[in-house]
Structures are given as structure tokens and as C-alpha cells.
Amino acid sequence: MGAEKSSADVGEGKHEQERKFREALSTEISIGDALLKLLHGDCLDLMSDIPDGSVDLTVTSPPYDNLRTYNNKLVWNWEIFTGIAEQLFRVTKNGGVVVWVVGDATIKGSETGTSFRQALYFKDVGFNLHDTMIYNRYAQFTSNVRYSQDFEYMFIFSKDKPKTINLIQTKCKPHGGNNFKLWNRDSNTIKYRTVKRNKIKPHSNIFKYNRGNNHSTKDKNAYKHPATFPELLAHDHIISWSNEGDTVLDPMMGSGTTGVACLNLNRRFIGIEKDPEYFKIATERIEKKTNGK
């Protein structure tokens, strides 16, 4: 009879099987001039291979309290979230930014508040909460007991002070003329002074987007994913918090919207997706874009 395997040998064999299984799931695809890397597998496993301090910007959206089933293949809990948040802090450059688009479920008459718990945990791991922005969209469902849920949070986390800030500008609406009344304390008189008004100002931190068929994107293939956010949302954050040639990460890539926006804006992109069907959708969308279709 052969010698019995020790528990340590059995454990090593199990870990080796798990390693090979992860490698089988993980497929790297380089597109164009290697500006985009699409990785199929678990983001917690694959993010561990991303070097420390190598990502300029992350734009992503996690599952919302298991509101959607995602082909019944997704496991999402607090432990997984904390692991992702810690990995994001590790891979983000000093001065880098994470855009975390998230909402809450209503369970037994109460909103869960998960988004707030997540925001506070990001602060616990070392991020600054640079801004709390609002994604304003038309509500799909209405209620007789509360107002229509027309928004989601877009938390802007930064590792130290953001190194890149390109705020989107909007036109100022003029009120009155260019003459202002100014009180002169010394002479106890009121004098008029002409001042130059600014014609533009930074956009408010409430971004409004139409969503749904032919609004979120013109690419019908994207709607095979149950929670596609607007291409314009990804576009706006990418131009706000990064520059051309920077590296952008989406560890929960879904249908690849962030990758499409990166391709349009000349950013490097790393996208990770666990579900094989969604990974295929993302790959097809991005390859289609690279071919000019």
C-alpha cells in the first residue's frame, strides 16, 4: 500500500487545483496597441496581480444589495466588498480617484443604507471622500408610500488630494446687470462698481442622464446586461479625473461601458468580469469599437 497523504499534502493539492481553475477562468485579451486588457475571472483574484499604485482612476458600479441576480452566478456580501475596497486602495496611485456608483435596496419598508456603510469603509481603508455626487435618472418604478427614486450615489474617493481635476463647465445664467452696490464703511456711502461676470462655472455635482433603450448607449448588445449605466456617465468621470494615456480600471466591468468610453478618450483600460456571458458582451462591444463599427 502507498503511503497515506498528509493533511498538508491534501491542502497543497487543493490549492493547486484552485490555482489552475482560476487560470482557466482568467483570459487576457489585448486589443489594438495593448491599450485595453480584458480579464475574465474573479476580480479579487485578478486584482491581486495588478501592481501597487498603478491605476489612475477606477470607474465602477457594484451590485446593489443583490437587487439583480446576474444570471444567478453572483455572490455578493460585505466580506467581498471589503476585499475589493482594500485592493482598490492598494492599486490606486497617490492622487488617484475611485468613482463608486451605488444605490440601496428597500427591504421590509426600510432602505438598507449599504451605500453609506460602503462609503465609510472606503474612508477607513485610507481614501478621502472627495465628493458625494448624484446620478439623477428617471425612475423606473414608482411607489404609493415614498417619492420616486430618481437618483443613485456617485461617491468620489481620492487617495490623498486628486492629482487630476478637469471639472466640466456649464454656462452661467446672468442675473441683473454688471453693476453692484458696494458699501463703503469709511465714507458711510453706497457706490456702484462694474465687475466682470464669469460666463462659465463648474457643473453642479448632480449629473442627469437619460437611460434605457437607445439612451444609455446606441449599442443594443449592451442591454443584454441588466444594469448598464450610460456611456456618458463613464465619459464624464473619465475626463474629470484622468488625462489621456492614464490607466482606468473597472473591476466589475459588466457590459464594458467604461472600456468603450476609455477607447473613445485614449485611456488605457483594465476590465475584469466574472460572468462569462457578460465578459463576451464586453469583449464584443470593445472589439466592435476598435474596428470602427
Helices and strands as residue ranges (DSSP letters): H 7-25, E 28-31, E 36-40, H 43-47, E 55-60, H 78-91, E 92-102, E 106-107, E 110-111, H 114-125, E 128-136, E 151-158, E 169-171, E 179-184, E 189-194, E 200-202, E 206-208, G 220-224, H 231-241, E 247-250, H 257-265, E 268-273, H 276-290
